[in-house]
Structures are given as structure tokens and as C-alpha cells.
Amino acid sequence: MSIIYVLIPLSIVLMLFAIGFFFWAVKNNQFDDLDSPALDILDDDQPEASAKVSSPQSRSHKDNAIGRLDDQD
């Protein structure tokens, strides 16, 4: 029965934190645009960084690393 004296104040404190975080999120405009992030996943555009072709230096370095592994066998 004495655990109730700990659980009730703890639940009140957690509830106050949750309400405080909710008001903080509303104040900082976290809930302004809820539709755009859901639609962004449908875009087929690739970022420029992933569309780049690897440079010859990076390929030769990769080939050298693979060659060294094959020489050890």
C-alpha cells in the first residue's frame, strides 16, 4: 500500500512533463505541416549525392584493396 505514495506523485510529474512537451511542440510550430512529410516519400527524385558516379581514384583504391586481399590467400 505504501507504493501508492510513490506512484501517484510520479504519475502526476510524468503527466506534467507530457503536457509541457506538448505545449513546447505547439509553440515551436512542430504541428504546422503534417501533410507534406507524408507526401515527400512519394517523390521519385534522387538526391544529387547518391546519383554521383564514383571517381577513378576511389575505384582504383577499391581495386587495390581487393587485390591485396586476393594476394594474401
Buried (B, 14 or more C-beta within 10 A) or exposed (E): EEEEEEEEEEEEEEEEEEEEEEEEEEEEEEEEEEEEEEEEEEEEEEEEEEEEEEEEEEEEEEEEEEEEEEEEE
